[in-house]
């Protein structure tokens, strides 16, 4: 799996860094402290590509019962609460996790250029977000974004993925064609 993280609005992040550095030089400056505490929340996007197996009783897998290997691409927006991670000791706030994009397909499938890439599955975003928040609460007050992404998303993403009816049909057709091509 691969990961990529980008600060969503880098100039706001740079401004906050400057304010914190100025405040560290002059910790008694209440004006700087107020600017830091009222600064809009920072957010970043994390792009993940995760390989995993999906189990679907209606899908004609290879007969092993191990499930079908799929690849998911996920774009996750993480918004940090004010004073993160220090603010958690006051009111137990954790970052907000929002799914910006999700697509899941069989890695070897080919799509014609005139067709849009469609996900074979759907993601239960509500349960995934609840799980991410719970994982973050267990780790807090320590910084938790990296651990949540690695422990919850990288290891457990496919627990929240279900085959769509159309995806099941497309994948079953593809797997049958692949088996026929592989037979002598």
Secondary structure, 3 states (H helix, E strand, C coil): CEEEEEECCHHHHHHHHHHHHHHHHCCCCHHHHHHHHCCCCCEEEEEEEEEEEECCCCCCCCCCCCCEEEEEEEEEEEECCCCCCCCHHHHCCCCEEEEEEEEEECCCCCCCCCCCCCCCEEECHHHHHHHHHHHHHHHCCCCCHHHHHHHHHHHHHHHHEEECHHHHHHHHHHHHHHHHHHCC
